[in-house]
Amino acid sequence: MLFRVLGVGGISLLTRIAGLLLAAIAVQLMADAVFALVDAR
């Protein structure tokens, strides 16, 4: 159903946005860990 509504281009765009969001969350988690490590010293 979702494929029928969005089509190939829409699914591709949705996949890219989800990947970008996942990468942003990963960077934020790593930055928080680094700051926590620096504060612990």
PDB file with one MODEL, atoms N, CA, C and O in Angstrom:
MODEL        1
ATOM      1  N   MET A   1       0.823  -1.194   0.000  1.00  0.00           N
ATOM      2  CA  MET A   1       0.000   0.000   0.000  1.00  0.00           C
ATOM      3  C   MET A   1       0.868   1.259   0.000  1.00  0.00           C
ATOM      4  O   MET A   1       0.646   2.165  -0.804  1.00  0.00           O
ATOM      5  N   LEU A   2       1.849   1.319   0.892  1.00  0.00           N
ATOM      6  CA  LEU A   2       2.721   2.495   0.973  1.00  0.00           C
ATOM      7  C   LEU A   2       3.497   2.676  -0.326  1.00  0.00           C
ATOM      8  O   LEU A   2       3.707   3.799  -0.787  1.00  0.00           O
ATOM      9  N   PHE A   3       3.919   1.560  -0.909  1.00  0.00           N
ATOM     10  CA  PHE A   3       4.661   1.635  -2.174  1.00  0.00           C
ATOM     11  C   PHE A   3       3.781   2.202  -3.278  1.00  0.00           C
ATOM     12  O   PHE A   3       4.247   2.968  -4.121  1.00  0.00           O
ATOM     13  N   ARG A   4       2.515   1.827  -3.270  1.00  0.00           N
ATOM     14  CA  ARG A   4       1.593   2.322  -4.295  1.00  0.00           C
ATOM     15  C   ARG A   4       1.374   3.827  -4.169  1.00  0.00           C
ATOM     16  O   ARG A   4       1.244   4.528  -5.173  1.00  0.00           O
ATOM     17  N   VAL A   5       1.333   4.321  -2.930  1.00  0.00           N
ATOM     18  CA  VAL A   5       1.089   5.746  -2.698  1.00  0.00           C
ATOM     19  C   VAL A   5       2.324   6.565  -3.044  1.00  0.00           C
ATOM     20  O   VAL A   5       2.222   7.584  -3.726  1.00  0.00           O
ATOM     21  N   LEU A   6       3.508   6.121  -2.571  1.00  0.00           N
ATOM     22  CA  LEU A   6       4.721   6.918  -2.727  1.00  0.00           C
ATOM     23  C   LEU A   6       5.441   6.685  -4.047  1.00  0.00           C
ATOM     24  O   LEU A   6       6.037   7.610  -4.600  1.00  0.00           O
ATOM     25  N   GLY A   7       5.394   5.483  -4.545  1.00  0.00           N
ATOM     26  CA  GLY A   7       6.119   5.154  -5.767  1.00  0.00           C
ATOM     27  C   GLY A   7       7.601   4.934  -5.459  1.00  0.00           C
ATOM     28  O   GLY A   7       8.023   5.007  -4.305  1.00  0.00           O
ATOM     29  N   VAL A   8       8.375   4.667  -6.498  1.00  0.00           N
ATOM     30  CA  VAL A   8       9.798   4.365  -6.334  1.00  0.00           C
ATOM     31  C   VAL A   8      10.557   5.583  -5.800  1.00  0.00           C
ATOM     32  O   VAL A   8      11.382   5.454  -4.895  1.00  0.00           O
ATOM     33  N   GLY A   9      10.281   6.750  -6.354  1.00  0.00           N
ATOM     34  CA  GLY A   9      10.966   7.965  -5.923  1.00  0.00           C
ATOM     35  C   GLY A   9      10.658   8.316  -4.482  1.00  0.00           C
ATOM     36  O   GLY A   9      11.552   8.722  -3.740  1.00  0.00           O
ATOM     37  N   GLY A  10       9.428   8.169  -4.081  1.00  0.00           N
ATOM     38  CA  GLY A  10       9.027   8.465  -2.707  1.00  0.00           C
ATOM     39  C   GLY A  10       9.669   7.526  -1.706  1.00  0.00           C
ATOM     40  O   GLY A  10      10.103   7.955  -0.637  1.00  0.00           O
ATOM     41  N   ILE A  11       9.732   6.250  -2.046  1.00  0.00           N
ATOM     42  CA  ILE A  11      10.376   5.271  -1.159  1.00  0.00           C
ATOM     43  C   ILE A  11      11.862   5.566  -1.052  1.00  0.00           C
ATOM     44  O   ILE A  11      12.437   5.458   0.031  1.00  0.00           O
ATOM     45  N   SER A  12      12.489   5.938  -2.159  1.00  0.00           N
ATOM     46  CA  SER A  12      13.905   6.289  -2.144  1.00  0.00           C
ATOM     47  C   SER A  12      14.152   7.508  -1.262  1.00  0.00           C
ATOM     48  O   SER A  12      15.095   7.522  -0.471  1.00  0.00           O
ATOM     49  N   LEU A  13      13.321   8.516  -1.394  1.00  0.00           N
ATOM     50  CA  LEU A  13      13.440   9.713  -0.573  1.00  0.00           C
ATOM     51  C   LEU A  13      13.231   9.397   0.903  1.00  0.00           C
ATOM     52  O   LEU A  13      13.973   9.882   1.757  1.00  0.00           O
ATOM     53  N   LEU A  14      12.229   8.590   1.199  1.00  0.00           N
ATOM     54  CA  LEU A  14      11.949   8.195   2.577  1.00  0.00           C
ATOM     55  C   LEU A  14      13.116   7.411   3.170  1.00  0.00           C
ATOM     56  O   LEU A  14      13.439   7.583   4.345  1.00  0.00           O
ATOM     57  N   THR A  15      13.743   6.567   2.385  1.00  0.00           N
ATOM     58  CA  THR A  15      14.904   5.798   2.851  1.00  0.00           C
ATOM     59  C   THR A  15      16.083   6.714   3.146  1.00  0.00           C
ATOM     60  O   THR A  15      16.777   6.532   4.147  1.00  0.00           O
ATOM     61  N   ARG A  16      16.312   7.699   2.281  1.00  0.00           N
ATOM     62  CA  ARG A  16      17.407   8.653   2.505  1.00  0.00           C
ATOM     63  C   ARG A  16      17.172   9.486   3.754  1.00  0.00           C
ATOM     64  O   ARG A  16      18.101   9.721   4.526  1.00  0.00           O
ATOM     65  N   ILE A  17      15.947   9.933   3.958  1.00  0.00           N
ATOM     66  CA  ILE A  17      15.631  10.735   5.142  1.00  0.00           C
ATOM     67  C   ILE A  17      15.801   9.906   6.411  1.00  0.00           C
ATOM     68  O   ILE A  17      16.331  10.398   7.407  1.00  0.00           O
ATOM     69  N   ALA A  18      15.359   8.661   6.381  1.00  0.00           N
ATOM     70  CA  ALA A  18      15.517   7.791   7.543  1.00  0.00           C
ATOM     71  C   ALA A  18      16.992   7.537   7.829  1.00  0.00           C
ATOM     72  O   ALA A  18      17.398   7.512   8.991  1.00  0.00           O
ATOM     73  N   GLY A  19      17.795   7.348   6.795  1.00  0.00           N
ATOM     74  CA  GLY A  19      19.228   7.150   6.985  1.00  0.00           C
ATOM     75  C   GLY A  19      19.904   8.376   7.554  1.00  0.00           C
ATOM     76  O   GLY A  19      20.776   8.261   8.416  1.00  0.00           O
ATOM     77  N   LEU A  20      19.511   9.555   7.081  1.00  0.00           N
ATOM     78  CA  LEU A  20      20.068  10.800   7.590  1.00  0.00           C
ATOM     79  C   LEU A  20      19.699  10.996   9.056  1.00  0.00           C
ATOM     80  O   LEU A  20      20.531  11.424   9.857  1.00  0.00           O
ATOM     81  N   LEU A  21      18.463  10.686   9.405  1.00  0.00           N
ATOM     82  CA  LEU A  21      18.018  10.792  10.794  1.00  0.00           C
ATOM     83  C   LEU A  21      18.783   9.827  11.689  1.00  0.00           C
ATOM     84  O   LEU A  21      19.179  10.187  12.797  1.00  0.00           O
ATOM     85  N   LEU A  22      18.989   8.620  11.219  1.00  0.00           N
ATOM     86  CA  LEU A  22      19.739   7.630  11.980  1.00  0.00           C
ATOM     87  C   LEU A  22      21.189   8.066  12.171  1.00  0.00           C
ATOM     88  O   LEU A  22      21.744   7.892  13.255  1.00  0.00           O
ATOM     89  N   ALA A  23      21.803   8.624  11.145  1.00  0.00           N
ATOM     90  CA  ALA A  23      23.176   9.118  11.248  1.00  0.00           C
ATOM     91  C   ALA A  23      23.260  10.278  12.235  1.00  0.00           C
ATOM     92  O   ALA A  23      24.219  10.363  13.003  1.00  0.00           O
ATOM     93  N   ALA A  24      22.277  11.165  12.227  1.00  0.00           N
ATOM     94  CA  ALA A  24      22.269  12.297  13.153  1.00  0.00           C
ATOM     95  C   ALA A  24      22.143  11.819  14.596  1.00  0.00           C
ATOM     96  O   ALA A  24      22.795  12.362  15.487  1.00  0.00           O
ATOM     97  N   ILE A  25      21.322  10.821  14.828  1.00  0.00           N
ATOM     98  CA  ILE A  25      21.181  10.267  16.174  1.00  0.00           C
ATOM     99  C   ILE A  25      22.487   9.623  16.620  1.00  0.00           C
ATOM    100  O   ILE A  25      22.887   9.774  17.775  1.00  0.00           O
ATOM    101  N   ALA A  26      23.153   8.909  15.723  1.00  0.00           N
ATOM    102  CA  ALA A  26      24.424   8.263  16.062  1.00  0.00           C
ATOM    103  C   ALA A  26      25.491   9.299  16.403  1.00  0.00           C
ATOM    104  O   ALA A  26      26.243   9.115  17.360  1.00  0.00           O
ATOM    105  N   VAL A  27      25.567  10.372  15.643  1.00  0.00           N
ATOM    106  CA  VAL A  27      26.541  11.435  15.922  1.00  0.00           C
ATOM    107  C   VAL A  27      26.239  12.079  17.270  1.00  0.00           C
ATOM    108  O   VAL A  27      27.161  12.362  18.034  1.00  0.00           O
ATOM    109  N   GLN A  28      24.978  12.312  17.572  1.00  0.00           N
ATOM    110  CA  GLN A  28      24.604  12.915  18.851  1.00  0.00           C
ATOM    111  C   GLN A  28      24.984  11.999  20.010  1.00  0.00           C
ATOM    112  O   GLN A  28      25.483  12.470  21.032  1.00  0.00           O
ATOM    113  N   LEU A  29      24.755  10.705  19.863  1.00  0.00           N
ATOM    114  CA  LEU A  29      25.124   9.761  20.921  1.00  0.00           C
ATOM    115  C   LEU A  29      26.634   9.746  21.144  1.00  0.00           C
ATOM    116  O   LEU A  29      27.087   9.719  22.288  1.00  0.00           O
ATOM    117  N   MET A  30      27.407   9.762  20.079  1.00  0.00           N
ATOM    118  CA  MET A  30      28.866   9.769  20.215  1.00  0.00           C
ATOM    119  C   MET A  30      29.340  11.074  20.848  1.00  0.00           C
ATOM    120  O   MET A  30      30.237  11.053  21.691  1.00  0.00           O
ATOM    121  N   ALA A  31      28.759  12.202  20.461  1.00  0.00           N
ATOM    122  CA  ALA A  31      29.145  13.482  21.043  1.00  0.00           C
ATOM    123  C   ALA A  31      28.818  13.519  22.529  1.00  0.00           C
ATOM    124  O   ALA A  31      29.620  14.013  23.322  1.00  0.00           O
ATOM    125  N   ASP A  32      27.665  13.011  22.915  1.00  0.00           N
ATOM    126  CA  ASP A  32      27.305  12.963  24.330  1.00  0.00           C
ATOM    127  C   ASP A  32      28.272  12.093  25.119  1.00  0.00           C
ATOM    128  O   ASP A  32      28.635  12.426  26.247  1.00  0.00           O
ATOM    129  N   ALA A  33      28.683  10.992  24.534  1.00  0.00           N
ATOM    130  CA  ALA A  33      29.619  10.098  25.210  1.00  0.00           C
ATOM    131  C   ALA A  33      30.975  10.767  25.390  1.00  0.00           C
ATOM    132  O   ALA A  33      31.592  10.636  26.447  1.00  0.00           O
ATOM    133  N   VAL A  34      31.440  11.475  24.384  1.00  0.00           N
ATOM    134  CA  VAL A  34      32.730  12.165  24.468  1.00  0.00           C
ATOM    135  C   VAL A  34      32.662  13.254  25.529  1.00  0.00           C
ATOM    136  O   VAL A  34      33.581  13.381  26.337  1.00  0.00           O
ATOM    137  N   PHE A  35      31.593  14.038  25.541  1.00  0.00           N
ATOM    138  CA  PHE A  35      31.468  15.092  26.550  1.00  0.00           C
ATOM    139  C   PHE A  35      31.367  14.509  27.951  1.00  0.00           C
ATOM    140  O   PHE A  35      31.915  15.082  28.893  1.00  0.00           O
ATOM    141  N   ALA A  36      30.685  13.393  28.108  1.00  0.00           N
ATOM    142  CA  ALA A  36      30.584  12.745  29.414  1.00  0.00           C
ATOM    143  C   ALA A  36      31.943  12.227  29.853  1.00  0.00           C
ATOM    144  O   ALA A  36      32.271  12.290  31.038  1.00  0.00           O
ATOM    145  N   LEU A  37      32.725  11.725  28.939  1.00  0.00           N
ATOM    146  CA  LEU A  37      34.063  11.232  29.261  1.00  0.00           C
ATOM    147  C   LEU A  37      34.979  12.381  29.663  1.00  0.00           C
ATOM    148  O   LEU A  37      35.768  12.248  30.599  1.00  0.00           O
ATOM    149  N   VAL A  38      34.882  13.497  28.969  1.00  0.00           N
ATOM    150  CA  VAL A  38      35.693  14.665  29.301  1.00  0.00           C
ATOM    151  C   VAL A  38      35.299  15.230  30.668  1.00  0.00           C
ATOM    152  O   VAL A  38      36.165  15.612  31.455  1.00  0.00           O
ATOM    153  N   ASP A  39      33.995  15.283  30.951  1.00  0.00           N
ATOM    154  CA  ASP A  39      33.526  15.800  32.247  1.00  0.00           C
ATOM    155  C   ASP A  39      33.913  14.893  33.397  1.00  0.00           C
ATOM    156  O   ASP A  39      34.082  15.362  34.523  1.00  0.00           O
ATOM    157  N   ALA A  40      34.057  13.603  33.136  1.00  0.00           N
ATOM    158  CA  ALA A  40      34.386  12.646  34.191  1.00  0.00           C
ATOM    159  C   ALA A  40      35.824  12.802  34.664  1.00  0.00           C
ATOM    160  O   ALA A  40      36.154  12.381  35.773  1.00  0.00           O
ATOM    161  N   ARG A  41      36.673  13.390  33.859  1.00  0.00           N
ATOM    162  CA  ARG A  41      38.084  13.525  34.247  1.00  0.00           C
ATOM    163  C   ARG A  41      38.312  14.715  35.067  1.00  0.00           C
ATOM    164  O   ARG A  41      39.444  14.975  35.477  1.00  0.00           O
TER     165      ARG A  41
ENDMDL
END
